[in-house]
């Protein structure tokens, strides 16, 4: 899952925009960055970790709340969290690396790269349309039985793909954009097909190792991840548990194998700063390719807009993305004009609005200090 960011980061799809801008005004302008972050994380009720950086140098990072409520283990700046759909930005880069290597033509129907795909529409959906969520293929989280646990048991990639491949398209390919995990699941299969290697191995060789992201990896069913925060949800919202007075519940099992390439990664705020900075250079992608990835009209696994900061309705350009899955939510805001970065990771089920709220407040402090 992800948050829609259109012409302005928190425009029509987020009516709380003006309230957040007003909240940012309430800072007295004399608070330290730590005080400002503490205030915003508390106001948004976020358990997790936050990092604020300038030119790749950490200005502030810290953990908040508990990584494990059973043991009262605290979150720290080094705690790992599942980043959910933020994983898509990595998959998009792996695909574009294959484009640069001449192994993929974006305008070619993806049948060429996945000839075994059972749906007839593979002959008229291009790789570019998969990247841009313009395929019309149904979002698999909307399949009948998804929320009832039908897809929790182990499934092969072929069996799972066949389920949504046989669903009717939501719209004619290329005619509109509609978010669908199925697009990026298929892109992951294309990566494996063309490289002959598991997605996780390609990710490690092409992105994680070059950028020194030692605390990031793919989470698959049964994986034990060192220092991974447990996932919780508020009791009585999307899940209920005993006793009724409990504030939080364990969020429950999800078959992570079905999220490969679309929402399967775990990371830390520090590693995501390395990712952020790697996207400014040319070690991962060329400038020409990054122009496609960050095309404001249709960016690939990113959202481009503006963020309200401070008073008088001021905004700053931002490149952002987020994710959410079973208690975890993630948000990264990149400010290309100043090379500031704000990263917020969460494990208590706080929604996108909460993470955006904290980011807006922190950004308001940063850019007020600059004026």
Buried (B, 14 or more C-beta within 10 A) or exposed (E): BBBBBEEBBBBEEBEEBEEBBEBBBEBEEEBEBEEBBBBBBEBBBBBBBBBBBBEEEBBBBBBBBBBBBEEEBBBBBBBBBBBBBBBBBBBBBBBBBBBEEEBBEBEEBBBBBBEEBEBEBBEBBBBBBBBBBBBBBBBBBBBEEBEEEEBBEEBEBEEBBBBBBEBEBBEEBBEEBBBBBBBBBBBBBBBBEBBEEBBBEBBBEBBBEEBEBEBBBBBBEEEEBEBBBBBBBBBEEBBEBEEEEEEBBBBBEBBBBBBBBBBBBBBBBBBBBBBBBBBBEEEBBEEEBBEBBBEEEEBBBBBBBBBBBBEEEBBBBBBBBBBBBBBBBBBBBBBBEEBBBBBBBBBBBBBBBBBBBBBBBBBBBBBBEEE
